[in-house]
Amino acid sequence: MALINGLLVSLLAYFGVVIGLFIANMTKLEVKQGHKLLLILKQVLIFILIGVFLYYSRNDLLFLGLGLILGLLLGYTFKYLYFYLGIAMSLSFLIFQDLLIGILIFLIGLPYGSLISNLKKKELHKYLIKSLIFFFIPFLILLIPANLSVLIGLMIGGFIYELKWPFS
């Protein structure tokens, strides 16, 4: 039963981007005018998500640093936000905060869906399917024993490129 609940929470978390796209299609002018605010909102929500995971990282700085370096290397070449959000969602089952993380991912998806609404329809469908696949790939982490701090660092390293800091 817990597995089904977790999958439902994960699916609902992913659909934040779809709802963001729907809202963006209904309010095209407002999205264009509020582009910078949507970007700031997305970044603030990602910072909150990072803060929640740093709280649960158990102060294991060596493994967190190792994961951060791996995340920076991976994030440099692989820039799909929903892959790193998938890592966050799968890690949320290990720290027993799946509802909190699911809500944050849903909220990140709302401005993100509005920000990608300018893609052409065919590109958008392809992007959404890729994002859904990349969102669920990290759930394989649950099948192998791994250090929580390394995975948190990996996720944070990938998010740094999404935040465009400090490389912008």
C-alpha positions as CSV (number, residue, x, y, z in Angstrom):
1,M,0.0,0.0,0.0
2,A,2.9,2.4,0.8
3,L,4.4,1.7,-2.6
4,I,1.1,2.7,-4.4
5,N,0.8,5.8,-2.2
6,G,4.4,6.7,-3.1
7,L,3.8,6.3,-6.8
8,L,0.7,8.4,-6.6
9,V,2.5,11.2,-4.8
10,S,5.3,11.0,-7.4
11,L,2.8,11.2,-10.3
12,L,1.0,14.1,-8.7
13,A,4.3,15.8,-8.1
14,Y,5.3,15.5,-11.8
15,F,1.9,16.8,-13.0
16,G,2.8,20.2,-11.5
17,V,4.6,20.9,-14.8
18,V,1.5,19.9,-16.8
19,I,-0.7,22.2,-14.7
20,G,1.9,25.0,-15.1
21,L,1.7,24.5,-18.9
22,F,-2.1,24.7,-18.7
23,I,-2.1,27.8,-16.7
24,A,0.5,29.4,-19.1
25,N,-1.7,28.6,-22.1
26,M,-4.6,30.4,-20.4
27,T,-2.6,33.4,-19.3
28,K,0.0,34.0,-22.1
29,L,0.3,37.7,-21.7
30,E,0.8,37.5,-17.9
31,V,3.5,34.8,-18.3
32,K,5.4,36.9,-20.8
33,Q,5.2,39.9,-18.4
34,G,6.1,37.9,-15.3
35,H,8.8,35.8,-16.8
36,K,11.5,37.0,-14.3
37,L,9.2,36.5,-11.4
38,L,8.4,33.0,-12.4
39,L,12.1,32.3,-12.7
40,I,12.8,33.7,-9.3
41,L,9.9,31.7,-7.8
42,K,11.3,28.5,-9.3
43,Q,14.8,29.2,-7.9
44,V,13.5,30.0,-4.5
45,L,11.5,26.8,-4.4
46,I,14.6,24.9,-5.5
47,F,16.6,26.5,-2.7
48,I,13.9,25.4,-0.2
49,L,14.1,21.9,-1.5
50,I,17.9,21.9,-1.1
51,G,17.5,23.3,2.4
52,V,15.2,20.4,3.4
53,F,17.7,17.8,2.1
54,L,20.6,19.5,3.8
55,Y,18.7,19.3,7.0
56,Y,18.4,15.5,6.6
57,S,22.0,15.0,5.3
58,R,23.2,14.1,8.8
59,N,26.1,16.4,8.7
60,D,28.2,13.9,6.7
61,L,30.3,16.6,4.9
62,L,32.8,14.2,3.3
63,F,30.2,12.2,1.5
64,L,28.1,15.3,0.8
65,G,31.1,17.0,-0.8
66,L,31.9,13.9,-2.9
67,G,28.3,13.8,-4.1
68,L,28.4,17.5,-4.8
69,I,31.5,17.1,-7.0
70,L,29.8,14.2,-8.9
71,G,26.6,16.3,-9.2
72,L,28.5,19.2,-10.6
73,L,30.2,16.9,-13.2
74,L,26.9,15.3,-14.1
75,G,25.0,18.6,-14.1
76,Y,27.5,20.1,-16.5
77,T,26.5,17.6,-19.2
78,F,23.0,16.4,-18.2
79,K,20.7,19.3,-17.6
80,Y,17.2,17.8,-17.2
81,L,15.6,19.4,-14.1
82,Y,13.2,16.5,-13.7
83,F,16.0,14.0,-13.4
84,Y,17.3,15.8,-10.3
85,L,13.7,16.3,-9.0
86,G,13.3,12.5,-9.5
87,I,16.4,12.0,-7.3
88,A,14.8,14.2,-4.7
89,M,11.5,12.3,-4.9
90,S,13.2,8.9,-4.6
91,L,15.3,10.2,-1.6
92,S,12.2,11.5,0.1
93,F,11.1,7.9,0.6
94,L,14.3,7.2,2.5
95,I,13.9,10.2,4.8
96,F,10.1,9.6,5.2
97,Q,9.2,13.0,3.9
98,D,7.6,12.0,0.6
99,L,4.5,14.2,0.9
100,L,6.6,17.3,1.8
101,I,9.0,16.8,-1.1
102,G,6.2,15.9,-3.4
103,I,4.4,19.2,-2.7
104,L,7.7,21.1,-3.3
105,I,8.3,19.3,-6.6
106,F,4.7,20.1,-7.6
107,L,5.2,23.7,-6.7
108,I,8.5,23.9,-8.7
109,G,6.6,22.4,-11.7
110,L,4.1,25.2,-11.8
111,P,6.5,28.0,-12.7
112,Y,8.7,25.6,-14.7
113,G,5.7,24.6,-16.8
114,S,5.0,28.2,-17.5
115,L,8.6,29.0,-18.4
116,I,8.8,26.2,-21.0
117,S,5.4,27.0,-22.5
118,N,7.1,28.9,-25.4
119,L,8.4,25.6,-26.9
120,K,6.7,24.4,-30.1
121,K,4.0,21.8,-29.5
122,K,5.9,18.9,-30.9
123,E,9.1,19.8,-29.0
124,L,7.0,20.3,-25.8
125,H,5.4,16.8,-26.0
126,K,8.8,15.2,-26.6
127,Y,10.3,17.2,-23.7
128,L,7.5,16.2,-21.3
129,I,7.9,12.5,-22.2
130,K,11.7,12.7,-21.7
131,S,11.2,14.5,-18.4
132,L,8.7,11.9,-17.2
133,I,11.1,9.1,-18.0
134,F,14.0,11.0,-16.4
135,F,11.9,11.7,-13.4
136,F,11.3,8.0,-12.7
137,I,14.8,6.7,-13.5
138,P,16.2,7.7,-10.1
139,F,13.7,5.5,-8.4
140,L,16.1,2.6,-9.1
141,I,18.2,4.1,-6.3
142,L,15.7,2.6,-3.9
143,L,16.8,-0.9,-5.1
144,I,20.5,-0.5,-4.2
145,P,22.0,0.6,-0.9
146,A,23.6,4.0,-1.3
147,N,24.9,6.7,1.0
148,L,22.2,9.3,1.5
149,S,24.6,12.2,1.7
150,V,26.3,11.3,-1.6
151,L,22.9,11.2,-3.3
152,I,21.9,14.5,-1.7
153,G,25.2,16.1,-2.9
154,L,24.6,14.7,-6.4
155,M,21.1,16.2,-6.5
156,I,22.4,19.6,-5.2
157,G,25.2,19.6,-7.8
158,G,22.7,19.1,-10.6
159,F,20.4,21.8,-9.2
160,I,23.3,24.3,-9.2
161,Y,23.3,24.3,-13.0
162,E,19.5,24.8,-13.0
163,L,20.0,27.8,-10.7
164,K,22.6,29.2,-13.1
165,W,24.8,29.9,-10.1
166,P,27.8,30.5,-9.8
167,F,28.4,30.0,-13.6
168,S,26.1,32.7,-15.0
